[in-house]
Amino acid sequence: MESGTAETGAQTNRTNAGEAASGERIDVRNPATGETSETIAVDSPEAVAETVARVRANQAEWEAMGIEGRYHWLSKLRDWILDNQDRVLDTMQRETGKVRADASNEPGYLADMINFYGAKAAKFIGEESVRPHSPLLASKKLRVQYRPHPVVGIISPWNFPLILSLGDAIPALQAGAAVVIKPSEFTPLGLIEVVKAWKEEIGGPDVFDCVQGVGDTGGALVDAVDFIQFTGSDRTGRKVMARAAETLTPVSLELGGKDPMIVLSDADLDRAANAAAWGGMMNSGQICISVERIYVEEPAYDDFVAKLTAEVGRLRQGADDASDPKEVGAMTSPNQIAIVEDHVTDALASGARALTGGRRVEGPGDYYEPTVLVDVDHSMKVMRDETFGPVVGVMKVRDAEEALRLANDSRYGLSGSVFGERERAERVARRVECGAINVNDVLINYFASDVPMGGWKQSGIGYRHGAPGIKKFCRTESLVITRFGGKREPTWYPYTKGRRRLVDRLVKLLNARGLKRRLGL
Ligand code: NAD
């Protein structure tokens, strides 16, 4: 079987996602049922290098098409995604165990990304004309052009298989780079389908491909490309950065989070509780910007906790279909459900209480009950480390100052939210140490693609969305063009006393402050 293509049926030398090595095959499971969905082949490091070399050979032509020419092809990709939405969502549900409503976020986001960068690329990465700041440069025309890193490698996680791979490929391609993606070994199927469609149905230029495997394949991709966009855990992010350092390859890292939500006493508590339930449980809590910990001002605490517990307790969980929709799906990676269990067990053993949930669900599929924990504190893993599951911990705080101190007491700084009277909430929000903050809403910053989003502290390096989300895939080239000049400049050879004096005078005239100094008196 050609590497990177999916097949069904029995295979030898299979291994589970997360354990595969080169030359082996990976069984992709459906976490909603526990059954194997499909089996894919792992790409060897040599195969990765070959794929990168192939798309590299076509990149110059792609770049030469210009912004409009590339948008022409990306808009065909947008049309294909929207026309084939059901097919894409079926595949995604089979590999992630998501409920349909959660999966449905992906096609719309991708279509919006294509439209957004299609419309804004000229503004964000078009050539800039710069006025010289000094009369000494009066003879020069200054321009800045943004040229793409020829091949961008994207390494992506399993929680949003297309948003977190294609979502970065779109601005990279729009910038003129060729792109090779290594998706998560747990969720490669949707991307394989899209890449196949780009090649066979859309007939797009051969500048976009994917490779399959685990860490070995990811490492080989880092070695072969000119820029790495990594989304995943901070643990793997460190390894990727260390590997990229060997070839001085620039990286952008979108890593984990432990997002705080602050609920002030003047908040609309119904809205705040509904937002906490959705922000904490959506996609089974497997979002880098999920609400993971909540700090509530004392006067609002009891009401808020009662409303949140009722809302979370109402959620329907399981494998859903059109006739029986559910709100909370499966956990995609078996490793992650073990981490969730560990965090909740640790909290309960240290005095926390689960007001609803608190257990893994028995039976087929990987489900963890939507869980609200109270009586938690920062000595517990569930308030310190990334849980990445359908669990929120709620703490009562004296006032906004204590909420801010606790919210900022984290090695992460991805995003967060503050609920309260708008002006007061905004003042508090400005002091939360993170890359993006929502006032009276949750998660929405991810869809506000006009503004950048990136992690502070150990949540990452670099930004996606907005101008930085496409500029990062480019190298800056400054052009200093001489419009007129004689045979020599005053600073060139030969060095004579007269020219030296002239230069010294000019330096003082232009840079000194005060008339006497300027005239050298
Ligand atoms: P992970 O770090 O385990 O894996 C991410 C990717 O890295 C996978 O494709 C994996 O195969 C690959 N990989 C593993 N070892 C590698 C190595 N040595 N070299 C190169 N690549 C290697 O993360 P995950 O479990 O897939 O995803 C969950 C994590 O992703 C969470 O921490 C979550 O917060 C984070 N995340 C961050 C964002 C963001 O935008 N900041 C978004 C979604 C998820």
Residues whose N, C-alpha, C, O or C-beta is under 5 A from the ligand:
A	BS01	NAD	I155 S156 P157 W158 K182 P183 S184 E185 G213 V214 G215 G218 G219 T231 G232 S233 D234 T236 K239 E254 L255 G256 G257 C288 S459
